[in-house]
Amino acid sequence: MTLGLTLRAFPILSQEFRVLFAARRLRPRTAATTRRERWRRWRSEVIDMLATAMTASLRRADEMGDAITARGGSGQISDRPSRPMPSDAVALTVVLAL
């Protein structure tokens, strides 16, 4: 179920990142003259982008959680007792290999 939700949310998240990068390009910048200034600016931009991406991801996750709850939740899937199967081991191996 988690993998399914991840695959469904990936296009939404990639669109969110495109918007974030476009907004960053619109911000005015002054010319950095020294290597130290360029390093500080780069580090600041990376931190800003990570913080913004985390905020956007958490907001989308909250919205998706609300949508799942409104549709009855995942009770039908999680109510059944289950254990890992051989196909789960194969999937885990593929994910770790990637």
TAVENCOR-V628649 format. One record per backbone hydrogen bond with DSSP energy under -0.5 kcal/mol. CO is the residue of the C=O (numbers start at 0). NH is the residue of the N-H. If there is no record, write none. Layout:
BEGIN
co	nh
CO	NH
CO	NH
END
This chain:
BEGIN
co	nh
0	4
1	5
2	6
3	7
4	8
5	9
6	10
8	12
9	13
10	14
11	15
12	16
13	17
14	18
15	19
16	20
17	21
18	22
19	23
20	24
21	25
22	26
23	26
33	37
34	38
35	39
36	40
37	41
38	42
39	43
40	44
41	45
42	46
43	47
44	48
45	49
46	50
47	51
48	52
49	53
50	54
51	55
52	56
53	57
54	58
55	59
56	60
57	61
58	62
59	63
60	64
61	65
62	66
63	67
64	68
65	69
66	70
67	72
68	71
71	74
73	76
73	77
74	78
76	79
84	87
84	88
85	89
86	90
87	91
88	92
89	93
90	94
91	95
92	96
93	97
END
